[in-house]
Each structure stands twice: as C-alpha cells, then as structure tokens.
C-alpha cells in the first residue's frame, strides 16, 4: 500500500512538472487565437467553422487545430459545427469591459522573448530587454505609438479591476488634490473622483497615456483634472496634498526607486500622505506570491518586488514613514506613508 501511494505521488509530481515545462504552449495558443482574430469573428449566436476559416483566412484543417487548443483551455466550445465563445473566452474580445486581448499580445511578444534571457539576467543582475531591442523597456515604448498604446490598454484592464476598492478601503475625504504619478490611462483617478466630488486630480504621464485617459476613463472629469506630460525622474509638480505611486516602484531598482521617492519628498509638505500600491513579497521564501513577477521585473526592467522590510528601508531613506498597510486583494496592498 505504501509503495502504491509513493508510485501515485511520483506520477502526479512528474506529470505536474512536465506540464509546467510546456506551460508556454497555453499562452502562445491564446496569443495565436487573438492575433488571428478568432474572438472578434465569432457572433453571439455562434459561427460556423467554415465561415470562421474564411473570415480569418486560414486553412480549414489549421482552424480545427487552433479551435481544439482554445477549447482545451475553456475559451471556446463547438456544437453542431458552430463555434461559441465561453464566459472565460469573452475576456479576449476587444470590446469586453475587462478585455485581456491587449495583454495576451503584450505578454507573448517582446515580453516572451525577454523571458528567454532570464538566465543571463540572473547572472548579471541587470535587465535583458535592451540587449534584445536596443533600448530599455520604457524608452523603447516611447519610440513606438503602437506599442505604447498596446501597453496602456493592457495595463488599464488590470488597473480597472484592481483599483475598484481603493476609494472604499481608505478615507480620502480630507484630501483636496491628488497627484497620480505614472497613473496610466486614469482609472484610479476616475474611481476617486466618482466617490469624492470635492476632490481634484492630476495625472502625470506620457502623451499617449494622457490621450487615452482623456478619451476614456477621465472623459467625464476633464473639468476636475489637470494633465501633465512629464518624467517622474526629472521633476514632480507641487500643489497636490497627496501623491499616488501605483505599481511604479517595482519597475525600478533601489537606486532609481529612491530617485522617484526623493522627487516625491521635494514636491510634498510635512505630514502629507504618499499612497503606494504594490505587491508585497512574503518574507518566507517558500511562499509563492510574487515570485515569478519578481523574476519578470528583473529580466524586463531591472526592477524588483519588495518585502515589507525592504519597503520600510526604501521609504525611510527618502524621508517617509509607513503608517499603515491595507490589503486590496490577494495580490496588491495599499501602503500609506507620511512625509516626515
């Protein structure tokens, strides 16, 4: 009996690791489906397989292969020769409120290529994106409007989902002007402005991000917003009585993160709040939260995820004390810091 249990455990472990070794098959199958336009060419009533093959211009036999792959991931289902999109698959439609279509493309193009260099990043301790694409990641984005828009649309979906609770887990009523540094297409500011009618918002971002914010998330709050095209490494504007850094610090190593925080310090007054949204790595190395994202940040940008201890040390060096940490969801936390 003991030997049988050991044998079953061996088989489960072997199969699990084998699946992990080829887990990129799943993400690349999703990527192919999105790039082919499969999710944009299936109607609510379902689309005949032959019609779909014609619409996306691939051979019928190859269509069946990708349909099988997407069906195995619970993204499509086939009934009576018609293809239907599942509830899960709807996230891959461009017009979905929480569309992951842009993310599916972003993660599986340059990001995917960069992950192949993780070994080199670990040996050197430096990002590897620039070795492949001739510029650091964010500089590279600035040189391509198409890639910059794809990035903004991808991260805006995560922001839209993850920042919904922010206005309710912390009372922001005493603030008058909130500055969101690198706030993407404005979803956090939108959430705050909806709940707090006396609040004004300032978005410091790239030209592309501000263009999207004005057309979409912040289109109904233009009169309560100021939009500033700028670089948080150069200067952070004064005038706000609180500042947000949402998933910014993990993009940078400690030296660069300190530069951002020093600029925040110089833009703020004593006792004003700095709100930071980040994943907080567990001190226990055996806990999985953020482990792979930490590798991603090193390889892509040279950044890092941080433990609570590391955040305390980083912030204290720039003149901030952490007052409280609140859990937003099972991934992100709200760090409430005060300028000394």
C-alpha positions, 0 to 999 in steps of 0.5 A: 500500500505504501509503495502504491501511494509513493508510485501515485505521488511520483506520477502526479509530481512528474506529470505536474512538472512536465506540464509546467515545462510546456506551460508556454504552449497555453499562452502562445495558443491564446496569443495565436487565437487573438492575433488571428482574430478568432474572438472578434469573428465569432457572433453571439449566436455562434459561427460556423467553422467554415465561415470562421476559416474564411473570415480569418483566412486560414486553412480549414484543417489549421482552424480545427487545430487552433479551435481544439487548443482554445477549447482545451483551455475553456475559451471556446466550445463547438456544437453542431459545427458552430463555434461559441465563445465561453464566459472565460473566452469573452475576456479576449474580445476587444470590446469586453469591459475587462478585455485581456486581448491587449495583454495576451499580445503584450505578454507573448511578444517582446515580453516572451522573448525577454523571458528567454534571457532570464538566465543571463539576467540572473547572472548579471543582475541587470535587465535583458530587454535592451540587449534584445531591442536596443533600448530599455523597456520604457524608452523603447515604448516611447519610440513606438505609438503602437506599442505604447498604446498596446501597453496602456490598454493592457495595463488599464484592464488590470488597473480597472479591476484592481483599483475598484476598492481603493476609494472604499478601503481608505478615507480620502475625504480630507484630501483636496488634490491628488497627484497620480504619478505614472497613473496610466490611462486614469482609472484610479483617478476616475474611481476617486473622483466618482466617490469624492466630488470635492476632490481634484486630480492630476495625472502625470504621464506620457502623451499617449497615456494622457490621450487615452485617459482623456478619451476614456476613463477621465472623459467625464472629469476633464473639468476636475483634472489637470494633465501633465506630460512629464518624467517622474525622474526629472521633476514632480509638480507641487500643489497636490496634498497627496501623491499616488505611486501605483505599481511604479516602484517595482519597475525600478531598482533601489537606486532609481526607486529612491530617485522617484521617492526623493522627487516625491519628498521635494514636491510634498509638505510635512505630514502629507500622505504618499499612497503606494500600491504594490505587491508585497513579497512574503518574507518566507521564501517558500511562499509563492506570491510574487515570485515569478513577477519578481523574476519578470521585473528583473529580466524586463526592467531591472526592477524588483518586488519588495518585502515589507522590510525592504519597503520600510528601508526604501521609504525611510531613506527618502524621508517617509514613514509607513503608517499603515498597510491595507490589503486590496486583494490577494495580490496588491496592498495599499501602503500609506506613508507620511512625509516626515 
